[in-house]
Amino acid sequence: MGRLIVDAMNVIGSRPDGWWRDRPGAARRLVRALARLAAETGDEVTAVLDGRPVPGLGGDGDGAPVRVLYAERRGPNAADERIVALVRADAAPQTLRVATSDRELARRVRALGARVEGAGTLRDRLDALPAPSSRSS
């Protein structure tokens, strides 16, 4: 079991799949995939998003399978600042992985003791997960 913090917009933006036409939908799809990852691996997963809260995702750690947090301000690198603050405040940052391909963010969280996983690597891991069950209850 690990702990993963995801630079959500960086991961979403790692593929030109039309995500920019529906940012809330792209965020929902990522969080659903991260929930499957958490269920499969037992990882504790936090996704940090820019912008306003996305309807249907909850926010700021409402107990869902994936803890969804939002940048605390607007503007460039706002989510990065929230991620750095999370790593800095953690009692055991060496047990954290941060998924991002943002070089400056990677440098900053490594300096605090966290490990970094590239956005493409995380996307590949998500793609390799079993498809969601279509069972109805």
CNS distance restraints for C-alpha pairs under 8 A (distance, minus, plus):
assign (resid   1 and name CA) (resid  41 and name CA) 6.45 0.50 0.50
assign (resid   1 and name CA) (resid  42 and name CA) 5.15 0.50 0.50
assign (resid   1 and name CA) (resid  43 and name CA) 4.86 0.50 0.50
assign (resid   1 and name CA) (resid  44 and name CA) 7.45 0.50 0.50
assign (resid   2 and name CA) (resid  42 and name CA) 7.27 0.50 0.50
assign (resid   2 and name CA) (resid  43 and name CA) 4.64 0.50 0.50
assign (resid   2 and name CA) (resid  44 and name CA) 6.25 0.50 0.50
assign (resid   2 and name CA) (resid  95 and name CA) 7.04 0.50 0.50
assign (resid   2 and name CA) (resid  96 and name CA) 7.15 0.50 0.50
assign (resid   2 and name CA) (resid  97 and name CA) 7.84 0.50 0.50
assign (resid   3 and name CA) (resid  43 and name CA) 5.48 0.50 0.50
assign (resid   3 and name CA) (resid  44 and name CA) 4.72 0.50 0.50
assign (resid   3 and name CA) (resid  45 and name CA) 6.01 0.50 0.50
assign (resid   3 and name CA) (resid  95 and name CA) 6.63 0.50 0.50
assign (resid   3 and name CA) (resid  96 and name CA) 5.11 0.50 0.50
assign (resid   3 and name CA) (resid  97 and name CA) 6.22 0.50 0.50
assign (resid   4 and name CA) (resid  43 and name CA) 6.88 0.50 0.50
assign (resid   4 and name CA) (resid  44 and name CA) 6.18 0.50 0.50
assign (resid   4 and name CA) (resid  45 and name CA) 4.85 0.50 0.50
assign (resid   4 and name CA) (resid  46 and name CA) 6.21 0.50 0.50
assign (resid   4 and name CA) (resid  96 and name CA) 5.85 0.50 0.50
assign (resid   4 and name CA) (resid  97 and name CA) 4.80 0.50 0.50
assign (resid   4 and name CA) (resid  98 and name CA) 5.79 0.50 0.50
assign (resid   4 and name CA) (resid  99 and name CA) 7.18 0.50 0.50
assign (resid   5 and name CA) (resid  45 and name CA) 5.98 0.50 0.50
assign (resid   5 and name CA) (resid  46 and name CA) 4.74 0.50 0.50
assign (resid   5 and name CA) (resid  47 and name CA) 5.86 0.50 0.50
assign (resid   5 and name CA) (resid  48 and name CA) 7.32 0.50 0.50
assign (resid   5 and name CA) (resid  83 and name CA) 7.40 0.50 0.50
assign (resid   5 and name CA) (resid  96 and name CA) 7.24 0.50 0.50
assign (resid   5 and name CA) (resid  97 and name CA) 6.18 0.50 0.50
assign (resid   5 and name CA) (resid  98 and name CA) 4.74 0.50 0.50
assign (resid   5 and name CA) (resid  99 and name CA) 6.25 0.50 0.50
assign (resid   6 and name CA) (resid  11 and name CA) 7.52 0.50 0.50
assign (resid   6 and name CA) (resid  45 and name CA) 7.52 0.50 0.50
assign (resid   6 and name CA) (resid  46 and name CA) 6.08 0.50 0.50
assign (resid   6 and name CA) (resid  47 and name CA) 4.63 0.50 0.50
assign (resid   6 and name CA) (resid  48 and name CA) 6.04 0.50 0.50
assign (resid   6 and name CA) (resid  98 and name CA) 5.78 0.50 0.50
assign (resid   6 and name CA) (resid  99 and name CA) 4.79 0.50 0.50
assign (resid   6 and name CA) (resid 100 and name CA) 6.75 0.50 0.50
assign (resid   7 and name CA) (resid  11 and name CA) 6.30 0.50 0.50
assign (resid   7 and name CA) (resid  47 and name CA) 6.41 0.50 0.50
assign (resid   7 and name CA) (resid  48 and name CA) 5.55 0.50 0.50
assign (resid   7 and name CA) (resid  49 and name CA) 6.98 0.50 0.50
assign (resid   7 and name CA) (resid  79 and name CA) 7.17 0.50 0.50
assign (resid   7 and name CA) (resid  80 and name CA) 7.27 0.50 0.50
assign (resid   7 and name CA) (resid  83 and name CA) 7.52 0.50 0.50
assign (resid   7 and name CA) (resid  98 and name CA) 7.28 0.50 0.50
assign (resid   7 and name CA) (resid  99 and name CA) 5.93 0.50 0.50
assign (resid   7 and name CA) (resid 100 and name CA) 5.43 0.50 0.50
assign (resid   8 and name CA) (resid  12 and name CA) 6.01 0.50 0.50
assign (resid   8 and name CA) (resid  27 and name CA) 7.44 0.50 0.50
assign (resid   8 and name CA) (resid  30 and name CA) 7.64 0.50 0.50
assign (resid   8 and name CA) (resid  47 and name CA) 5.65 0.50 0.50
assign (resid   8 and name CA) (resid  48 and name CA) 5.53 0.50 0.50
assign (resid   8 and name CA) (resid  49 and name CA) 5.42 0.50 0.50
assign (resid   9 and name CA) (resid  13 and name CA) 5.79 0.50 0.50
assign (resid   9 and name CA) (resid  27 and name CA) 7.81 0.50 0.50
assign (resid   9 and name CA) (resid  48 and name CA) 8.00 0.50 0.50
assign (resid   9 and name CA) (resid  49 and name CA) 6.17 0.50 0.50
assign (resid   9 and name CA) (resid  50 and name CA) 6.98 0.50 0.50
assign (resid  10 and name CA) (resid  14 and name CA) 6.16 0.50 0.50
assign (resid  10 and name CA) (resid 100 and name CA) 6.08 0.50 0.50
assign (resid  10 and name CA) (resid 101 and name CA) 6.80 0.50 0.50
assign (resid  10 and name CA) (resid 102 and name CA) 7.27 0.50 0.50
assign (resid  10 and name CA) (resid 119 and name CA) 6.83 0.50 0.50
assign (resid  11 and name CA) (resid  15 and name CA) 7.93 0.50 0.50
assign (resid  11 and name CA) (resid  99 and name CA) 7.52 0.50 0.50
assign (resid  11 and name CA) (resid 100 and name CA) 6.52 0.50 0.50
assign (resid  11 and name CA) (resid 101 and name CA) 7.77 0.50 0.50
assign (resid  11 and name CA) (resid 119 and name CA) 4.87 0.50 0.50
assign (resid  11 and name CA) (resid 120 and name CA) 7.23 0.50 0.50
assign (resid  11 and name CA) (resid 122 and name CA) 7.77 0.50 0.50
assign (resid  11 and name CA) (resid 123 and name CA) 7.17 0.50 0.50
assign (resid  12 and name CA) (resid  19 and name CA) 7.13 0.50 0.50
assign (resid  12 and name CA) (resid  26 and name CA) 6.77 0.50 0.50
assign (resid  12 and name CA) (resid  27 and name CA) 7.30 0.50 0.50
assign (resid  12 and name CA) (resid  30 and name CA) 7.06 0.50 0.50
assign (resid  13 and name CA) (resid  19 and name CA) 7.24 0.50 0.50
assign (resid  14 and name CA) (resid 119 and name CA) 6.52 0.50 0.50
assign (resid  14 and name CA) (resid 120 and name CA) 6.54 0.50 0.50
assign (resid  18 and name CA) (resid  22 and name CA) 7.66 0.50 0.50
assign (resid  19 and name CA) (resid  23 and name CA) 5.77 0.50 0.50
assign (resid  19 and name CA) (resid  25 and name CA) 7.74 0.50 0.50
assign (resid  19 and name CA) (resid  26 and name CA) 5.49 0.50 0.50
assign (resid  22 and name CA) (resid  26 and name CA) 6.18 0.50 0.50
assign (resid  23 and name CA) (resid  27 and name CA) 6.18 0.50 0.50
assign (resid  24 and name CA) (resid  28 and name CA) 6.22 0.50 0.50
assign (resid  24 and name CA) (resid  54 and name CA) 5.77 0.50 0.50
assign (resid  24 and name CA) (resid  55 and name CA) 7.74 0.50 0.50
assign (resid  25 and name CA) (resid  29 and name CA) 6.16 0.50 0.50
assign (resid  26 and name CA) (resid  30 and name CA) 6.21 0.50 0.50
assign (resid  27 and name CA) (resid  31 and name CA) 6.17 0.50 0.50
assign (resid  27 and name CA) (resid  54 and name CA) 7.65 0.50 0.50
assign (resid  28 and name CA) (resid  32 and name CA) 6.14 0.50 0.50
assign (resid  28 and name CA) (resid  54 and name CA) 7.94 0.50 0.50
assign (resid  28 and name CA) (resid  56 and name CA) 7.75 0.50 0.50
assign (resid  28 and name CA) (resid  57 and name CA) 6.70 0.50 0.50
assign (resid  29 and name CA) (resid  33 and name CA) 6.24 0.50 0.50
assign (resid  30 and name CA) (resid  34 and name CA) 6.08 0.50 0.50
assign (resid  31 and name CA) (resid  35 and name CA) 6.08 0.50 0.50
assign (resid  31 and name CA) (resid  47 and name CA) 7.35 0.50 0.50
assign (resid  31 and name CA) (resid  57 and name CA) 7.84 0.50 0.50
assign (resid  31 and name CA) (resid  66 and name CA) 6.76 0.50 0.50
assign (resid  32 and name CA) (resid  36 and name CA) 6.46 0.50 0.50
assign (resid  33 and name CA) (resid  37 and name CA) 6.34 0.50 0.50
assign (resid  33 and name CA) (resid 126 and name CA) 6.22 0.50 0.50
assign (resid  34 and name CA) (resid  38 and name CA) 6.13 0.50 0.50
assign (resid  34 and name CA) (resid  45 and name CA) 7.14 0.50 0.50
assign (resid  34 and name CA) (resid  66 and name CA) 6.75 0.50 0.50
assign (resid  34 and name CA) (resid 126 and name CA) 7.23 0.50 0.50
assign (resid  35 and name CA) (resid  39 and name CA) 6.17 0.50 0.50
assign (resid  35 and name CA) (resid  45 and name CA) 7.85 0.50 0.50
assign (resid  35 and name CA) (resid  65 and name CA) 5.60 0.50 0.50
assign (resid  35 and name CA) (resid  66 and name CA) 5.67 0.50 0.50
assign (resid  36 and name CA) (resid  40 and name CA) 6.04 0.50 0.50
assign (resid  36 and name CA) (resid 129 and name CA) 7.38 0.50 0.50
assign (resid  36 and name CA) (resid 132 and name CA) 7.46 0.50 0.50
assign (resid  37 and name CA) (resid  41 and name CA) 5.93 0.50 0.50
assign (resid  37 and name CA) (resid  42 and name CA) 7.75 0.50 0.50
assign (resid  37 and name CA) (resid  43 and name CA) 7.38 0.50 0.50
assign (resid  37 and name CA) (resid 126 and name CA) 6.66 0.50 0.50
assign (resid  37 and name CA) (resid 129 and name CA) 7.07 0.50 0.50
assign (resid  38 and name CA) (resid  42 and name CA) 5.05 0.50 0.50
assign (resid  38 and name CA) (resid  43 and name CA) 4.83 0.50 0.50
assign (resid  38 and name CA) (resid  44 and name CA) 6.32 0.50 0.50
assign (resid  38 and name CA) (resid  45 and name CA) 6.43 0.50 0.50
assign (resid  38 and name CA) (resid  65 and name CA) 7.12 0.50 0.50
assign (resid  38 and name CA) (resid  66 and name CA) 7.48 0.50 0.50
assign (resid  39 and name CA) (resid  43 and name CA) 7.55 0.50 0.50
assign (resid  40 and name CA) (resid 129 and name CA) 7.89 0.50 0.50
assign (resid  44 and name CA) (resid  66 and name CA) 7.40 0.50 0.50
assign (resid  45 and name CA) (resid  65 and name CA) 7.70 0.50 0.50
assign (resid  45 and name CA) (resid  66 and name CA) 5.28 0.50 0.50
assign (resid  45 and name CA) (resid  67 and name CA) 6.26 0.50 0.50
assign (resid  46 and name CA) (resid  66 and name CA) 5.66 0.50 0.50
assign (resid  46 and name CA) (resid  67 and name CA) 4.53 0.50 0.50
assign (resid  46 and name CA) (resid  68 and name CA) 5.82 0.50 0.50
assign (resid  46 and name CA) (resid  69 and name CA) 7.21 0.50 0.50
assign (resid  47 and name CA) (resid  66 and name CA) 6.94 0.50 0.50
assign (resid  47 and name CA) (resid  67 and name CA) 6.22 0.50 0.50
assign (resid  47 and name CA) (resid  68 and name CA) 4.97 0.50 0.50
assign (resid  47 and name CA) (resid  69 and name CA) 6.15 0.50 0.50
assign (resid  48 and name CA) (resid  68 and name CA) 6.06 0.50 0.50
assign (resid  48 and name CA) (resid  69 and name CA) 4.76 0.50 0.50
assign (resid  48 and name CA) (resid  70 and name CA) 5.36 0.50 0.50
assign (resid  48 and name CA) (resid  71 and name CA) 6.85 0.50 0.50
assign (resid  48 and name CA) (resid  79 and name CA) 6.18 0.50 0.50
assign (resid  48 and name CA) (resid  82 and name CA) 7.52 0.50 0.50
assign (resid  48 and name CA) (resid  83 and name CA) 7.03 0.50 0.50
assign (resid  49 and name CA) (resid  68 and name CA) 7.48 0.50 0.50
assign (resid  49 and name CA) (resid  69 and name CA) 6.25 0.50 0.50
assign (resid  49 and name CA) (resid  70 and name CA) 4.73 0.50 0.50
assign (resid  49 and name CA) (resid  71 and name CA) 6.14 0.50 0.50
assign (resid  49 and name CA) (resid  79 and name CA) 6.09 0.50 0.50
assign (resid  50 and name CA) (resid  70 and name CA) 5.71 0.50 0.50
assign (resid  50 and name CA) (resid  71 and name CA) 5.17 0.50 0.50
assign (resid  50 and name CA) (resid  74 and name CA) 7.55 0.50 0.50
assign (resid  50 and name CA) (resid  78 and name CA) 6.71 0.50 0.50
assign (resid  50 and name CA) (resid  79 and name CA) 5.45 0.50 0.50
assign (resid  51 and name CA) (resid  70 and name CA) 6.86 0.50 0.50
assign (resid  51 and name CA) (resid  71 and name CA) 6.74 0.50 0.50
assign (resid  51 and name CA) (resid  74 and name CA) 6.71 0.50 0.50
assign (resid  52 and name CA) (resid  70 and name CA) 7.35 0.50 0.50
assign (resid  53 and name CA) (resid  57 and name CA) 7.57 0.50 0.50
assign (resid  53 and name CA) (resid  58 and name CA) 7.41 0.50 0.50
assign (resid  53 and name CA) (resid  59 and name CA) 6.59 0.50 0.50
assign (resid  53 and name CA) (resid  70 and name CA) 6.85 0.50 0.50
assign (resid  54 and name CA) (resid  58 and name CA) 7.30 0.50 0.50
assign (resid  57 and name CA) (resid  68 and name CA) 7.09 0.50 0.50
assign (resid  58 and name CA) (resid  62 and name CA) 6.21 0.50 0.50
assign (resid  58 and name CA) (resid  64 and name CA) 7.79 0.50 0.50
assign (resid  58 and name CA) (resid  68 and name CA) 6.81 0.50 0.50
assign (resid  59 and name CA) (resid  67 and name CA) 7.41 0.50 0.50
assign (resid  59 and name CA) (resid  68 and name CA) 5.10 0.50 0.50
assign (resid  59 and name CA) (resid  69 and name CA) 5.55 0.50 0.50
assign (resid  59 and name CA) (resid  70 and name CA) 7.18 0.50 0.50
assign (resid  60 and name CA) (resid  67 and name CA) 6.86 0.50 0.50
assign (resid  60 and name CA) (resid  68 and name CA) 5.54 0.50 0.50
assign (resid  60 and name CA) (resid  69 and name CA) 4.36 0.50 0.50
assign (resid  60 and name CA) (resid  70 and name CA) 6.75 0.50 0.50
assign (resid  61 and name CA) (resid  66 and name CA) 7.97 0.50 0.50
assign (resid  61 and name CA) (resid  67 and name CA) 4.61 0.50 0.50
assign (resid  61 and name CA) (resid  68 and name CA) 5.62 0.50 0.50
assign (resid  61 and name CA) (resid  69 and name CA) 6.42 0.50 0.50
assign (resid  62 and name CA) (resid  67 and name CA) 6.82 0.50 0.50
assign (resid  62 and name CA) (resid  68 and name CA) 7.71 0.50 0.50
assign (resid  63 and name CA) (resid  67 and name CA) 6.58 0.50 0.50
assign (resid  70 and name CA) (resid  79 and name CA) 6.83 0.50 0.50
assign (resid  70 and name CA) (resid  82 and name CA) 7.75 0.50 0.50
assign (resid  71 and name CA) (resid  78 and name CA) 5.30 0.50 0.50
assign (resid  71 and name CA) (resid  79 and name CA) 4.44 0.50 0.50
assign (resid  71 and name CA) (resid  80 and name CA) 7.84 0.50 0.50
assign (resid  71 and name CA) (resid  81 and name CA) 7.49 0.50 0.50
assign (resid  71 and name CA) (resid  82 and name CA) 5.72 0.50 0.50
assign (resid  72 and name CA) (resid  78 and name CA) 6.88 0.50 0.50
assign (resid  72 and name CA) (resid  79 and name CA) 7.53 0.50 0.50
assign (resid  72 and name CA) (resid  82 and name CA) 6.77 0.50 0.50
assign (resid  73 and name CA) (resid  78 and name CA) 5.83 0.50 0.50
assign (resid  74 and name CA) (resid  78 and name CA) 5.96 0.50 0.50
assign (resid  77 and name CA) (resid  81 and name CA) 6.35 0.50 0.50
assign (resid  78 and name CA) (resid  82 and name CA) 6.67 0.50 0.50
assign (resid  79 and name CA) (resid  83 and name CA) 6.24 0.50 0.50
assign (resid  80 and name CA) (resid  84 and name CA) 6.15 0.50 0.50
assign (resid  80 and name CA) (resid 105 and name CA) 6.24 0.50 0.50
assign (resid  81 and name CA) (resid  85 and name CA) 6.12 0.50 0.50
assign (resid  82 and name CA) (resid  86 and name CA) 6.21 0.50 0.50
assign (resid  83 and name CA) (resid  87 and name CA) 6.29 0.50 0.50
assign (resid  84 and name CA) (resid  88 and name CA) 5.97 0.50 0.50
assign (resid  84 and name CA) (resid 105 and name CA) 7.60 0.50 0.50
assign (resid  84 and name CA) (resid 108 and name CA) 7.06 0.50 0.50
assign (resid  84 and name CA) (resid 109 and name CA) 6.09 0.50 0.50
assign (resid  85 and name CA) (resid  89 and name CA) 6.02 0.50 0.50
assign (resid  86 and name CA) (resid  90 and name CA) 6.20 0.50 0.50
assign (resid  87 and name CA) (resid  93 and name CA) 5.77 0.50 0.50
assign (resid  87 and name CA) (resid  96 and name CA) 7.62 0.50 0.50
assign (resid  87 and name CA) (resid 109 and name CA) 6.67 0.50 0.50
assign (resid  87 and name CA) (resid 112 and name CA) 6.91 0.50 0.50
assign (resid  87 and name CA) (resid 114 and name CA) 7.10 0.50 0.50
assign (resid  88 and name CA) (resid  93 and name CA) 7.30 0.50 0.50
assign (resid  88 and name CA) (resid 112 and name CA) 6.38 0.50 0.50
assign (resid  92 and name CA) (resid  96 and name CA) 7.53 0.50 0.50
assign (resid  93 and name CA) (resid 112 and name CA) 6.85 0.50 0.50
assign (resid  93 and name CA) (resid 113 and name CA) 5.36 0.50 0.50
assign (resid  93 and name CA) (resid 114 and name CA) 5.12 0.50 0.50
assign (resid  94 and name CA) (resid 113 and name CA) 4.83 0.50 0.50
assign (resid  94 and name CA) (resid 114 and name CA) 4.76 0.50 0.50
assign (resid  94 and name CA) (resid 115 and name CA) 6.82 0.50 0.50
assign (resid  95 and name CA) (resid 114 and name CA) 6.70 0.50 0.50
assign (resid  95 and name CA) (resid 115 and name CA) 7.79 0.50 0.50
assign (resid  96 and name CA) (resid 114 and name CA) 5.13 0.50 0.50
assign (resid  96 and name CA) (resid 115 and name CA) 6.22 0.50 0.50
assign (resid  97 and name CA) (resid 114 and name CA) 5.80 0.50 0.50
assign (resid  97 and name CA) (resid 115 and name CA) 4.68 0.50 0.50
assign (resid  97 and name CA) (resid 116 and name CA) 5.33 0.50 0.50
assign (resid  97 and name CA) (resid 117 and name CA) 6.56 0.50 0.50
assign (resid  98 and name CA) (resid 106 and name CA) 7.68 0.50 0.50
assign (resid  98 and name CA) (resid 109 and name CA) 7.64 0.50 0.50
assign (resid  98 and name CA) (resid 114 and name CA) 6.94 0.50 0.50
assign (resid  98 and name CA) (resid 115 and name CA) 6.24 0.50 0.50
assign (resid  98 and name CA) (resid 116 and name CA) 4.80 0.50 0.50
assign (resid  98 and name CA) (resid 117 and name CA) 6.00 0.50 0.50
assign (resid  99 and name CA) (resid 116 and name CA) 5.86 0.50 0.50
assign (resid  99 and name CA) (resid 117 and name CA) 4.66 0.50 0.50
assign (resid  99 and name CA) (resid 118 and name CA) 5.51 0.50 0.50
assign (resid  99 and name CA) (resid 119 and name CA) 5.53 0.50 0.50
assign (resid  99 and name CA) (resid 122 and name CA) 6.73 0.50 0.50
assign (resid 100 and name CA) (resid 105 and name CA) 7.55 0.50 0.50
assign (resid 100 and name CA) (resid 106 and name CA) 6.83 0.50 0.50
assign (resid 100 and name CA) (resid 116 and name CA) 7.01 0.50 0.50
assign (resid 100 and name CA) (resid 117 and name CA) 6.36 0.50 0.50
assign (resid 100 and name CA) (resid 118 and name CA) 5.09 0.50 0.50
assign (resid 100 and name CA) (resid 119 and name CA) 4.81 0.50 0.50
assign (resid 101 and name CA) (resid 106 and name CA) 7.18 0.50 0.50
assign (resid 101 and name CA) (resid 117 and name CA) 7.78 0.50 0.50
assign (resid 101 and name CA) (resid 118 and name CA) 4.97 0.50 0.50
assign (resid 101 and name CA) (resid 119 and name CA) 5.30 0.50 0.50
assign (resid 101 and name CA) (resid 120 and name CA) 7.80 0.50 0.50
assign (resid 102 and name CA) (resid 106 and name CA) 6.07 0.50 0.50
assign (resid 103 and name CA) (resid 107 and name CA) 6.09 0.50 0.50
assign (resid 104 and name CA) (resid 108 and name CA) 6.23 0.50 0.50
assign (resid 105 and name CA) (resid 109 and name CA) 6.22 0.50 0.50
assign (resid 106 and name CA) (resid 110 and name CA) 6.02 0.50 0.50
assign (resid 106 and name CA) (resid 116 and name CA) 6.22 0.50 0.50
assign (resid 107 and name CA) (resid 111 and name CA) 6.21 0.50 0.50
assign (resid 108 and name CA) (resid 112 and name CA) 6.64 0.50 0.50
assign (resid 109 and name CA) (resid 113 and name CA) 6.47 0.50 0.50
assign (resid 109 and name CA) (resid 114 and name CA) 5.48 0.50 0.50
assign (resid 109 and name CA) (resid 115 and name CA) 7.44 0.50 0.50
assign (resid 109 and name CA) (resid 116 and name CA) 7.79 0.50 0.50
assign (resid 110 and name CA) (resid 114 and name CA) 4.94 0.50 0.50
assign (resid 110 and name CA) (resid 115 and name CA) 5.91 0.50 0.50
assign (resid 110 and name CA) (resid 116 and name CA) 7.05 0.50 0.50
assign (resid 117 and name CA) (resid 121 and name CA) 6.56 0.50 0.50
assign (resid 117 and name CA) (resid 122 and name CA) 6.86 0.50 0.50
assign (resid 118 and name CA) (resid 122 and name CA) 6.42 0.50 0.50
assign (resid 119 and name CA) (resid 123 and name CA) 6.18 0.50 0.50
assign (resid 120 and name CA) (resid 124 and name CA) 6.13 0.50 0.50
assign (resid 121 and name CA) (resid 125 and name CA) 6.32 0.50 0.50
assign (resid 122 and name CA) (resid 126 and name CA) 6.19 0.50 0.50
assign (resid 123 and name CA) (resid 127 and name CA) 6.09 0.50 0.50
assign (resid 124 and name CA) (resid 128 and name CA) 6.24 0.50 0.50
assign (resid 125 and name CA) (resid 129 and name CA) 6.66 0.50 0.50
